[in-house]
Amino acid sequence: MKALSAAQLQSRRLPLDRLTVRCAPDIFEFSSTREITPLEEGIIGQPRAVKAMEFGLGAKHPGFHIFISGPIGSGKTGFAVTKVKQVAQSESTPDDICYVNHFGQPDRPIVLTLPAGMGSELRRDVKELVEELHGEIRKALEGEAHEKRRSAFLRQVETRLTAMFREMEELAKEEGFILQKGQSGIFTIPMTEEGKPMSKDDFDSLEEKRRQEINDREHRLESRLADVLRRSRNLQKEANNHLKEIERDSAHQATKHLVDALKEKYKNHVKVVEFLTNVQEDVLENLSDLKGGAPSEEEEGTPAQLILLARGQRPSQLTRYEVNLFVENGAQVGAPVIVESNPTFTNLFGKVEYRSSFGSMATDFTMIKPGAVHQANGGYLILQALPLLASPGAWEGLKRVLRTRELRIENLGEQLGLPSTATLKPEPVPIDVKVILIGSPRIYYLLYNMDEDFRKFFKVRVDFDSVMERNQENIRKYAAFVGSVCEREMLLPFTAEAVARVIDYSSRLVSHQRKLSTSFHDIKDMIVEAAMWAESEGATEVLAGHVDQAIQEKNFRVNRIEERIQETICDGMLLVDTDGAVVGQVNGLAVLDLGDYAFGKPNRITARVYLGREGVIHIEREIRLSGQSHSKGVLILTSFFASRFARERPLSLSAALTFEQLYDGIDGDSASSAELYALLSALSELPLRQDIAVTGSVNQRGEVQPIGGVNEKIEGFFRLCQARGLTGSQGVIIPASNAPNLMLDQAVLDAVEAGRFHIYAVSHVDEGIEILSGVQAGQPDEDGKYPPGTVNALITEKLLRMEEKWQESSKQAKKSRKPASIRSGERSGENG
């Protein structure tokens, strides 16, 4: 056999300086984060996201709303708030929004929009106006001029009424009656011949004919008096109306200058002037309210009266003249930026509140409350996508607002088609708002593909990357970020060495020597924990050792399952060898991801070959414990094997591959190279080293491809070897293309430096089989033959022998299947 030389084996070991990178503390210009200027920017290392955000904020056309997607903890929300506020400060402040009473239809309040700050002025002006109207009207109605005018008119009416009464007395006298006034009206009394009122006894003592005559004259008199009474009542009604007109005119003359002055102030706002005119008209129509009197008969039972009475208020309290300052922007600088953390239907779109009074629920226009969309009108609204979608009616309501560009305040029950009680229907508010949604990439793609309205409204995607380049600029910003966290959270300062360890931890999170993590939430947690360990020791600064302690303690809190699996392997319940050599057996490596913790788990992979034509059978795939990616990897290694060894003749081979003691399924193709090594070993009958574990996928050309979780896989096998005792020959084979992903634990680095553990990098399966078997793989010559004693030559010879046995067994089988008459004739010929 052609053995692999020590030099060849050594050439495939990765040197220590390629197993990790370390940030040198001397690259920093500070000794601790006390000397660092806190980070001012809202985001680090996201140039694509920053550029997309700037475009989205600059696009003012409808439909160019923004969706920010990215991994959790990457600072999306903080970046959005900071960036939007920067842009909003330079923009114009939106108008104030007010709701006022619709005097003709109290259930349909009217919207007024005024420049920022004027809404509160209008509310104050109207309040003062009503108070002044109250005083001026009282003064006018109690004044001498009004009283003279009223008295003069009443004297005229009294004169006319007196004349009418005299006319009725003359008519009565002509018919022989006297008129007498009583509390319940005017009575007719017959006269005696002497012209005196006739008593009842005198009337009863008269003859029947005389009494009948008097009754007939009384009926005739009543008929004649009816016309005079009708004219009297009409005169009284006209007098009452004219008295009201006098009061109205006096009130109008006394208050006209007040209303006109206010109209002049708001002359550029047509709806405000119209509202003031309506207030003036309503005041003049309801002078009893200002006088403190009871409502008129015409006012009783109107919706406005009923609402006010249900609230336990008298109409004289003048609620209907108030101004509901719905949205006030007087103190706002620039455009508003609203972050709604609980985007329910009512929190977004406002509501009409109710008050319980006298056993019923009532409301009015002063109880209309704004939502986040109203408050963000003219500016920006930042929402989290997941709670928005989870809130009933909220997502559809938001799309409706973006589509119609107006917002009607409605109950959620109406949106869901449920029966509702009578309520207010306020005039819709025009809406001009830029919406920024924040969510995961999965939510973005689901909405983009499942909701056709989404792509109409959210045309700008701000995509956050999970990693950024590990360069000097980003390292400097990372250090500033550490300083910002220390200052904001009032933590102990970090030394330059501790900041360097934070940088290295960031690269470890993304498993790449040239990248840094953008998961600032995880980085912040680690910074806080390191500061806590430093404080517990009474230190004045956070050292690199405290950062290492924080990492170790965090891992210890969540690695219980890893320890139990390691114990099970060490106890021999899970069979994994870490020394010796076995034919058709190799140690594969898998990663178990528990969400908050991931670790590597060694698995024994075995292969068995036998004569047949079934080809390579993977047991997990046959019983459907194999995922699609793993099944694909098995088919690819089968294709590679067939393309190398079955070019000239078919394979007379049946082989079985399996993960020993695996009962819960497997996925991924990172074990395909290990499975191929086990198959090659079974065919070449060369034992494979059990002190080396293998990871890496393989393609149809036999090239070893990169895989994920390389650090966890190496460390998982290392811990097992460490628990059993490091021998100095143990190690792991990884794809050469995974070398930049190595950010190994310090314990592994120390073992490698001491020569007690090794990391091998291979680019082709031939390199891997040489390390595992200690025999050269061999390259074919011009005739396609492999050098004797090489792995591929041994496999070729074994397959040739198996093919010969298959052909021989096939001939014997055919011979045994011949008809009896033919076999009998053959025997006769032999005997002859």
KEFIPA-919613 format. One record per residue (C-alpha): residue number from 1; residue in one letter; x, y, z. Coordinates in steps of 0.5 Angstrom, whole numbers. Example, Ala and Ser with C-alpha at 12.3 -4.5 7.8 and 13.67 -1.06 7.14 Angstrom:
! residues 2
   seq   type       x       y       z
     1      a      25      -9      16
     2      s      27      -2      14
***
This chain:
! residues 832
   seq   type       x       y       z
     1      m       0       0       0
     2      k       2       7      -1
     3      a       2      10       5
     4      l       1      18       6
     5      s       7      21       9
     6      a       8      25      15
     7      a      10      31      11
     8      q       3      31       7
     9      l      -1      30      13
    10      q       2      36      16
    11      s       1      40      10
    12      r      -7      39      11
    13      r      -7      42      18
    14      l      -9      49      19
    15      p      -4      53      23
    16      l      -6      56      29
    17      d      -6      63      26
    18      r     -12      61      21
    19      l     -16      58      27
    20      t     -19      65      29
    21      v     -17      72      29
    22      r     -16      77      35
    23      c     -17      84      35
    24      a     -11      87      38
    25      p     -12      92      43
    26      d      -7      97      41
    27      i     -11      99      35
    28      f     -15     103      39
    29      e     -13     110      41
    30      f     -16     110      48
    31      s     -15     106      55
    32      s     -22     105      57
    33      t     -29     107      54
    34      r     -29     113      58
    35      e     -25     117      53
    36      i     -29     115      47
    37      t     -34     120      44
    38      p     -41     116      45
    39      l     -44     113      38
    40      e     -48     118      35
    41      e     -51     115      29
    42      g     -57     110      29
    43      i     -54     104      26
    44      i     -47     101      24
    45      g     -45      97      18
    46      q     -51      98      14
    47      p     -50     102       8
    48      r     -55      99       4
    49      a     -60     100       9
    50      v     -58     107      10
    51      k     -59     109       3
    52      a     -65     105       2
    53      m     -68     109       8
    54      e     -66     116       5
    55      f     -69     114      -1
    56      g     -76     112       2
    57      l     -76     118       6
    58      g     -75     123       0
    59      a     -80     119      -4
    60      k     -86     123      -3
    61      h     -91     120      -8
    62      p     -97     116      -5
    63      g     -95     108      -5
    64      f     -88     109      -3
    65      h     -88     107       4
    66      i     -83     103       8
    67      f     -82      96      10
    68      i     -76      95      14
    69      s     -74      88      15
    70      g     -68      84      18
    71      p     -66      80      24
    72      i     -68      81      31
    73      g     -64      85      35
    74      s     -60      89      29
    75      g     -63      96      31
    76      k     -68      97      26
    77      t     -73     100      31
    78      g     -68     105      34
    79      f     -65     107      27
    80      a     -72     108      24
    81      v     -74     113      30
    82      t     -67     116      29
    83      k     -67     117      22
    84      v     -74     119      21
    85      k     -73     124      27
    86      q     -67     127      23
    87      v     -71     128      17
    88      a     -78     130      20
    89      q     -74     136      24
    90      s     -73     140      17
    91      e     -80     139      15
    92      s     -86     143      16
    93      t     -91     142      22
    94      p     -98     140      20
    95      d    -104     143      22
    96      d    -108     143      28
    97      i    -115     139      27
    98      c    -121     140      31
    99      y    -128     138      32
   100      v    -134     142      33
   101      n    -141     141      33
   102      h    -146     141      27
   103      f    -152     145      29
   104      g    -156     142      24
   105      q    -154     135      25
   106      p    -151     134      32
   107      d    -149     126      30
   108      r    -144     129      25
   109      p    -139     133      28
   110      i    -135     138      23
   111      v    -127     138      22
   112      l    -123     144      22
   113      t    -116     145      20
   114      l    -112     151      22
   115      p    -104     152      22
   116      a    -100     149      28
   117      g    -102     153      34
   118      m    -108     156      32
   119      g    -113     150      34
   120      s    -112     152      41
   121      e    -113     159      40
   122      l    -119     158      37
   123      r    -121     154      43
   124      r    -120     159      47
   125      d    -123     165      43
   126      v    -129     161      42
   127      k    -129     160      50
   128      e    -128     167      51
   129      l    -133     169      46
   130      v    -139     165      49
   131      e    -137     168      56
   132      e    -137     175      53
   133      l    -144     173      49
   134      h    -147     171      56
   135      g    -145     178      59
   136      e    -147     182      53
   137      i    -153     179      52
   138      r    -155     179      59
   139      k    -153     186      60
   140      a    -157     188      53
   141      l    -163     184      55
   142      e    -163     188      62
   143      g    -161     195      59
   144      e    -166     201      59
   145      a    -166     201      51
   146      h    -169     194      51
   147      e    -174     195      56
   148      k    -176     201      53
   149      r    -177     198      47
   150      r    -180     192      50
   151      s    -185     196      54
   152      a    -187     200      48
   153      f    -189     194      44
   154      l    -193     191      50
   155      r    -197     197      51
   156      q    -199     197      44
   157      v    -201     190      45
   158      e    -204     191      51
   159      t    -208     197      48
   160      r    -210     193      42
   161      l    -212     187      47
   162      t    -216     192      51
   163      a    -220     194      45
   164      m    -221     187      43
   165      f    -224     186      50
   166      r    -229     192      50
   167      e    -231     190      43
   168      m    -233     183      46
   169      e    -236     187      52
   170      e    -241     191      47
   171      l    -242     184      43
   172      a    -244     181      50
   173      k    -248     187      52
   174      e    -252     187      45
   175      e    -254     180      47
   176      g    -256     181      54
   177      f    -250     179      58
   178      i    -244     181      62
   179      l    -237     179      61
   180      q    -233     177      67
   181      k    -225     175      67
   182      g    -223     168      71
   183      q    -217     164      72
   184      s    -219     159      67
   185      g    -222     164      62
   186      i    -227     169      60
   187      f    -235     167      62
   188      t    -241     170      60
   189      i    -247     172      65
   190      p    -254     174      63
   191      m    -256     180      65
   192      t    -263     182      69
   193      e    -267     187      67
   194      e    -264     192      71
   195      g    -257     191      68
   196      k    -254     187      74
   197      p    -251     180      73
   198      m    -257     174      74
   199      s    -255     169      79
   200      k    -256     162      78
   201      d    -262     162      83
   202      d    -266     167      78
   203      f    -264     164      72
   204      d    -267     157      75
   205      s    -273     161      77
   206      l    -275     163      70
   207      e    -280     160      65
   208      e    -277     155      61
   209      k    -278     159      55
   210      r    -275     165      58
   211      r    -269     160      59
   212      q    -269     157      52
   213      e    -268     164      50
   214      i    -262     166      54
   215      n    -259     160      52
   216      d    -260     161      44
   217      r    -257     168      45
   218      e    -251     166      49
   219      h    -250     161      43
   220      r    -250     166      38
   221      l    -246     171      43
   222      e    -240     165      43
   223      s    -240     165      36
   224      r    -239     172      35
   225      l    -234     172      41
   226      a    -230     166      38
   227      d    -228     171      32
   228      v    -225     176      37
   229      l    -222     171      41
   230      r    -218     168      35
   231      r    -216     175      33
   232      s    -214     176      40
   233      r    -210     169      41
   234      n    -206     171      34
   235      l    -204     178      37
   236      q    -201     174      43
   237      k    -197     169      39
   238      e    -195     175      34
   239      a    -193     179      40
   240      n    -189     173      43
   241      n    -186     172      36
   242      h    -184     180      36
   243      l    -182     180      43
   244      k    -177     174      41
   245      e    -175     178      35
   246      i    -174     184      39
   247      e    -169     180      44
   248      r    -166     177      38
   249      d    -165     184      35
   250      s    -162     187      42
   251      a    -158     181      43
   252      h    -155     181      36
   253      q    -154     189      36
   254      a    -150     188      43
   255      t    -146     182      40
   256      k    -145     183      33
   257      h    -138     187      34
   258      l    -135     181      38
   259      v    -137     175      33
   260      d    -135     180      27
   261      a    -128     181      31
   262      l    -127     174      31
   263      k    -129     173      24
   264      e    -124     178      22
   265      k    -119     174      25
   266      y    -120     167      22
   267      k    -122     170      15
   268      n    -118     166      11
   269      h    -121     160      14
   270      v    -128     159      11
   271      k    -130     153      15
   272      v    -128     157      22
   273      v    -132     163      19
   274      e    -138     159      18
   275      f    -137     155      24
   276      l    -137     162      28
   277      t    -143     164      24
   278      n    -147     158      26
   279      v    -145     159      33
   280      q    -148     166      33
   281      e    -154     164      30
   282      d    -155     158      35
   283      v    -154     163      41
   284      l    -159     168      38
   285      e    -164     162      37
   286      n    -163     159      44
   287      l    -163     166      48
   288      s    -166     162      54
   289      d    -159     158      55
   290      l    -155     164      56
   291      k    -161     167      60
   292      g    -161     161      64
   293      g    -168     159      63
   294      a    -171     153      61
   295      p    -171     150      54
   296      s    -176     152      49
   297      e    -182     147      47
   298      e    -178     147      40
   299      e    -172     145      43
   300      e    -174     139      48
   301      g    -173     132      45
   302      t    -168     135      40
   303      p    -161     130      39
   304      a    -157     136      42
   305      q    -161     137      48
   306      l    -162     129      50
   307      i    -154     128      49
   308      l    -153     134      54
   309      l    -158     131      59
   310      a    -156     124      59
   311      r    -149     127      61
   312      g    -152     130      67
   313      q    -151     137      64
   314      r    -156     143      63
   315      p    -156     146      56
   316      s    -154     152      59
   317      q    -147     150      60
   318      l    -146     151      53
   319      t    -142     145      51
   320      r    -145     145      44
   321      y    -140     151      43
   322      e    -134     148      45
   323      v    -128     146      40
   324      n    -125     139      41
   325      l    -118     140      40
   326      f    -117     134      37
   327      v    -110     134      35
   328      e    -105     140      37
   329      n     -99     141      34
   330      g     -97     148      37
   331      a     -91     145      41
   332      q     -89     141      35
   333      v     -82     142      31
   334      g     -82     140      24
   335      a     -87     134      22
   336      p     -89     129      28
   337      v     -86     122      29
   338      i     -91     117      32
   339      v     -88     110      35
   340      e     -94     106      36
   341      s     -92     100      40
   342      n     -99      97      41
   343      p    -102      98      34
   344      t    -110      96      36
   345      f    -115      98      31
   346      t    -117     104      36
   347      n    -110     106      38
   348      l    -109     107      31
   349      f    -115     110      28
   350      g    -118     113      34
   351      k    -125     112      38
   352      v    -131     115      40
   353      e    -132     115      48
   354      y    -138     114      52
   355      r    -140     116      59
   356      s    -145     112      63
   357      s    -151     117      66
   358      f    -158     115      68
   359      g    -157     108      66
   360      s    -155     109      59
   361      m    -149     111      55
   362      a    -148     117      51
   363      t    -143     121      48
   364      d    -142     128      44
   365      f    -137     131      39
   366      t    -132     133      45
   367      m    -131     125      47
   368      i    -128     124      40
   369      k    -121     122      41
   370      p    -115     121      36
   371      g    -111     115      34
   372      a    -104     114      32
   373      v    -105     116      25
   374      h    -109     122      27
   375      q    -103     124      31
   376      a     -98     122      25
   377      n    -102     126      20
   378      g     -97     130      16
   379      g     -91     126      19
   380      y     -89     119      20
   381      l     -92     113      23
   382      i     -87     107      26
   383      l     -91     101      27
   384      q     -88      93      28
   385      a     -91      89      23
   386      l     -93      83      27
   387      p     -97      86      32
   388      l    -101      90      27
   389      l    -102      84      23
   390      a    -105      80      29
   391      s    -110      86      31
   392      p    -117      85      29
   393      g    -118      90      23
   394      a    -112      94      24
   395      w    -108      92      18
   396      e    -114      92      13
   397      g    -116      99      16
   398      l    -109     102      15
   399      k    -109     100       8
   400      r    -116     103       7
   401      v    -113     109      10
   402      l    -107     109       5
   403      r    -112     108      -1
   404      t    -117     113       1
   405      r    -112     118       4
   406      e    -118     120       9
   407      l    -120     117      16
   408      r    -127     116      18
   409      i    -127     114      26
   410      e    -131     108      26
   411      n    -133     103      31
   412      l    -129      96      30
   413      g    -136      92      31
   414      e    -138      96      24
   415      q    -132      94      21
   416      l    -133      87      23
   417      g    -140      87      20
   418      l    -143      87      27
   419      p    -149      90      29
   420      s    -148      97      33
   421      t    -152     102      37
   422      a    -153     109      34
   423      t    -147     113      35
   424      l    -143     119      32
   425      k    -141     119      25
   426      p    -135     125      25
   427      e    -133     128      18
   428      p    -127     124      16
   429      v    -120     127      17
   430      p    -116     128      11
   431      i    -109     124      12
   432      d    -102     125       9
   433      v     -97     120      13
   434      k     -91     116      11
   435      v     -92     109      14
   436      i     -86     105      16
   437      l     -87      98      18
   438      i     -82      94      22
   439      g     -81      86      21
   440      s     -78      80      19
   441      p     -76      78      12
   442      r     -81      72      13
   443      i     -87      77      14
   444      y     -84      82       8
   445      y     -84      76       3
   446      l     -91      73       6
   447      l     -94      80       5
   448      y     -91      81      -2
   449      n     -93      74      -4
   450      m    -100      74      -1
   451      d    -103      81       0
   452      e    -103      84      -7
   453      d    -104      91      -4
   454      f     -98      91       0
   455      r     -94      92      -6
   456      k     -98      98      -8
   457      f     -97     101      -2
   458      f     -90      99       1
   459      k     -85     100      -5
   460      v     -79     101      -1
   461      r     -76      96       3
   462      v     -70      97       7
   463      d     -66      91       8
   464      f     -62      90      14
   465      d     -56      85      14
   466      s     -54      80      19
   467      v     -47      82      18
   468      m     -42      87      16
   469      e     -35      88      14
   470      r     -30      87      20
   471      n     -25      93      18
   472      q     -22      99      22
   473      e     -28     104      21
   474      n     -33      99      23
   475      i     -29      96      29
   476      r     -28     104      31
   477      k     -36     105      31
   478      y     -36      98      35
   479      a     -32     101      40
   480      a     -36     107      40
   481      f     -42     103      41
   482      v     -39     100      47
   483      g     -38     106      50
   484      s     -45     109      49
   485      v     -48     103      52
   486      c     -44     104      58
   487      e     -46     111      59
   488      r     -53     110      57
   489      e     -54     104      62
   490      m     -49     107      67
   491      l     -44     101      67
   492      l     -37     101      69
   493      p     -32     103      63
   494      f     -29      97      59
   495      t     -22      97      58
   496      a     -19      97      51
   497      e     -17      89      52
   498      a     -25      88      54
   499      v     -27      92      48
   500      a     -23      88      43
   501      r     -26      81      46
   502      v     -33      84      45
   503      i     -30      85      37
   504      d     -28      78      37
   505      y     -35      75      40
   506      s     -38      79      35
   507      s     -34      75      30
   508      r     -36      69      33
   509      l     -43      70      33
   510      v     -43      70      26
   511      s     -38      65      25
   512      h     -33      69      20
   513      q     -26      72      21
   514      r     -28      78      17
   515      k     -35      79      19
   516      l     -38      83      25
   517      s     -45      81      28
   518      t     -50      87      27
   519      s     -54      83      33
   520      f     -53      89      37
   521      h     -58      86      42
   522      d     -54      80      44
   523      i     -48      85      44
   524      k     -51      89      49
   525      d     -53      83      53
   526      m     -46      81      53
   527      i     -44      88      55
   528      v     -48      88      61
   529      e     -47      82      64
   530      a     -39      83      63
   531      a     -40      89      67
   532      m     -44      86      72
   533      w     -39      80      73
   534      a     -34      86      74
   535      e     -38      90      79
   536      s     -39      83      83
   537      e     -31      83      84
   538      g     -31      90      86
   539      a     -27      92      80
   540      t     -27      99      77
   541      e     -26      97      70
   542      v     -29      91      66
   543      l     -23      87      64
   544      a     -22      82      58
   545      g     -23      77      63
   546      h     -30      79      65
   547      v     -32      79      58
   548      d     -30      72      58
   549      q     -33      70      64
   550      a     -40      73      61
   551      i     -39      69      55
   552      q     -38      62      59
   553      e     -43      64      64
   554      k     -48      65      59
   555      n     -46      58      56
   556      f     -46      55      62
   557      r     -54      57      64
   558      v     -56      54      57
   559      n     -51      48      56
   560      r     -55      43      60
   561      i     -57      38      54
   562      e     -50      38      51
   563      e     -47      36      57
   564      r     -52      30      58
   565      i     -51      28      51
   566      q     -43      28      52
   567      e     -44      24      59
   568      t     -48      19      55
   569      i     -43      18      50
   570      c     -37      18      55
   571      d     -42      12      59
   572      g     -42       8      53
   573      m     -49       9      52
   574      l     -48      13      45
   575      l     -43       9      41
   576      v     -37      14      39
   577      d     -30      12      38
   578      t     -24      17      39
   579      d     -19      12      38
   580      g     -17       6      34
   581      a     -19       5      27
   582      v     -25       1      24
   583      v     -27      -1      17
   584      g     -33       2      14
   585      q     -34       7      20
   586      v     -33      14      21
   587      n     -35      20      26
   588      g     -39      25      23
   589      l     -41      31      26
   590      a     -48      35      27
   591      v     -50      41      30
   592      l     -56      41      35
   593      d     -59      48      35
   594      l     -64      50      41
   595      g     -65      57      39
   596      d     -61      60      45
   597      y     -56      55      44
   598      a     -52      51      39
   599      f     -47      45      40
   600      g     -44      40      36
   601      k     -46      33      37
   602      p     -41      27      34
   603      n     -45      21      31
   604      r     -42      14      28
   605      i     -44      13      21
   606      t     -43       6      18
   607      a     -43       3      11
   608      r     -43      -4       9
   609      v     -42      -7       2
   610      y     -45     -14      -1
   611      l     -46     -17      -7
   612      g     -52     -15     -11
   613      r     -55      -9     -16
   614      e     -59      -5     -11
   615      g     -53       0     -11
   616      v     -52       5      -5
   617      i     -58       5       0
   618      h     -59      10       6
   619      i     -63       7      11
   620      e     -65      13      14
   621      r     -68      15       7
   622      e     -71       9       6
   623      i     -75      10      13
   624      r     -76      17      12
   625      l     -72      20      17
   626      s     -68      23      12
   627      g     -70      31      10
   628      q     -70      33       3
   629      s     -63      36       4
   630      h     -60      30       7
   631      s     -63      25       1
   632      k     -60      30      -4
   633      g     -53      29      -1
   634      v     -54      22      -1
   635      l     -56      22      -8
   636      i     -50      26     -10
   637      l     -45      22      -7
   638      t     -48      16     -10
   639      s     -47      20     -17
   640      f     -40      21     -15
   641      f     -38      14     -13
   642      a     -42      11     -20
   643      s     -38      16     -24
   644      r     -31      14     -22
   645      f     -32       7     -21
   646      a     -37       5     -26
   647      r     -35       8     -33
   648      e     -33       2     -36
   649      r     -38      -4     -33
   650      p     -44      -3     -28
   651      l     -43      -4     -21
   652      s     -45     -11     -18
   653      l     -45      -7     -11
   654      s     -50      -7      -6
   655      a     -49      -2       0
   656      a     -52       0       6
   657      l     -51       7      10
   658      t     -54       9      16
   659      f     -53      14      22
   660      e     -52       9      28
   661      q     -57      10      34
   662      l     -61      16      31
   663      y     -68      16      32
   664      d     -71      23      31
   665      g     -69      24      24
   666      i     -63      28      20
   667      d     -63      34      15
   668      g     -57      37      11
   669      d     -52      35       7
   670      s     -46      36      11
   671      a     -45      29      13
   672      s     -45      27       5
   673      s     -37      27       5
   674      a     -37      23      12
   675      e     -42      18       9
   676      l     -37      17       2
   677      y     -31      16       7
   678      a     -35      10      10
   679      l     -37       7       4
   680      l     -30       8       1
   681      s     -27       4       7
   682      a     -32      -1       7
   683      l     -30      -3      -1
   684      s     -22      -2       0
   685      e     -23      -5       7
   686      l     -18       0       9
   687      p     -20       2      17
   688      l     -21       9      18
   689      r     -18      13      24
   690      q     -23      14      30
   691      d     -20      20      33
   692      i     -22      24      27
   693      a     -29      27      26
   694      v     -31      29      19
   695      t     -36      35      17
   696      g     -37      37      10
   697      s     -42      36       4
   698      v     -39      33      -3
   699      n     -41      35     -10
   700      q     -41      30     -16
   701      r     -34      32     -18
   702      g     -32      30     -11
   703      e     -30      37      -9
   704      v     -32      38      -1
   705      q     -36      44       0
   706      p     -37      49       6
   707      i     -42      47      11
   708      g     -45      51      17
   709      g     -44      51      24
   710      v     -36      49      23
   711      n     -34      52      30
   712      e     -40      48      34
   713      k     -38      42      31
   714      i     -30      42      32
   715      e     -32      44      39
   716      g     -37      39      40
   717      f     -32      33      38
   718      f     -26      37      42
   719      r     -30      37      48
   720      l     -31      29      48
   721      c     -24      28      46
   722      q     -22      32      52
   723      a     -27      29      57
   724      r     -24      22      55
   725      g     -17      25      55
   726      l     -13      28      49
   727      t      -8      23      45
   728      g      -5      28      41
   729      s      -7      25      34
   730      q     -14      27      35
   731      g     -18      32      30
   732      v     -23      34      26
   733      i     -23      35      18
   734      i     -27      41      15
   735      p     -28      44       8
   736      a     -22      48       6
   737      s     -27      53       4
   738      n     -29      54      12
   739      a     -23      56      14
   740      p     -25      64      14
   741      n     -31      61      19
   742      l     -26      59      24
   743      m     -27      63      31
   744      l     -25      57      36
   745      d     -26      57      43
   746      q     -19      58      47
   747      a     -19      51      50
   748      v     -19      49      43
   749      l     -13      54      41
   750      d      -9      52      47
   751      a     -10      44      45
   752      v      -8      46      38
   753      e      -2      50      40
   754      a       0      44      44
   755      g       0      39      39
   756      r      -6      35      42
   757      f     -11      37      37
   758      h     -11      38      30
   759      i     -16      42      25
   760      y     -15      39      18
   761      a     -18      42      11
   762      v     -19      39       5
   763      s     -22      41      -2
   764      h     -23      34      -5
   765      v     -25      27      -2
   766      d     -19      24      -4
   767      e     -15      29       1
   768      g     -20      27       6
   769      i     -19      19       5
   770      e     -12      20       5
   771      i     -12      23      12
   772      l     -17      18      15
   773      s     -14      12      12
   774      g      -7      14      12
   775      v      -6      11       5
   776      q      -6      15      -2
   777      a     -12      16      -6
   778      g      -8      15     -12
   779      q      -9      19     -19
   780      p     -11      15     -25
   781      d      -6      15     -31
   782      e      -8      16     -38
   783      d     -11       9     -39
   784      g     -16      11     -33
   785      k     -12       6     -28
   786      y     -10       8     -21
   787      p      -3       6     -18
   788      p      -3       0     -14
   789      g      -4       0      -7
   790      t      -8       6      -7
   791      v     -15       7      -4
   792      n     -18       8     -11
   793      a     -14       2     -14
   794      l     -16      -3      -8
   795      i     -23      -1      -9
   796      t     -23      -2     -17
   797      e     -20      -9     -15
   798      k     -25     -10     -10
   799      l     -31      -8     -15
   800      l     -28     -12     -20
   801      r     -28     -18     -16
   802      m     -35     -17     -14
   803      e     -37     -16     -21
   804      e     -33     -23     -23
   805      k     -37     -27     -17
   806      w     -44     -24     -20
   807      q     -42     -26     -27
   808      e     -41     -33     -24
   809      s     -47     -33     -20
   810      s     -51     -31     -25
   811      k     -49     -37     -30
   812      q     -50     -42     -24
   813      a     -57     -39     -23
   814      k     -58     -39     -31
   815      k     -56     -46     -31
   816      s     -60     -49     -25
   817      r     -66     -46     -28
   818      k     -65     -50     -35
   819      p     -71     -55     -36
   820      a     -71     -62     -34
   821      s     -71     -65     -41
   822      i     -65     -61     -43
   823      r     -61     -63     -37
   824      s     -62     -70     -38
   825      g     -60     -70     -45
   826      e     -54     -67     -43
   827      r     -52     -72     -38
   828      s     -54     -77     -44
   829      g     -49     -74     -48
   830      e     -44     -74     -43
   831      n     -45     -81     -41
   832      g     -44     -83     -48
***
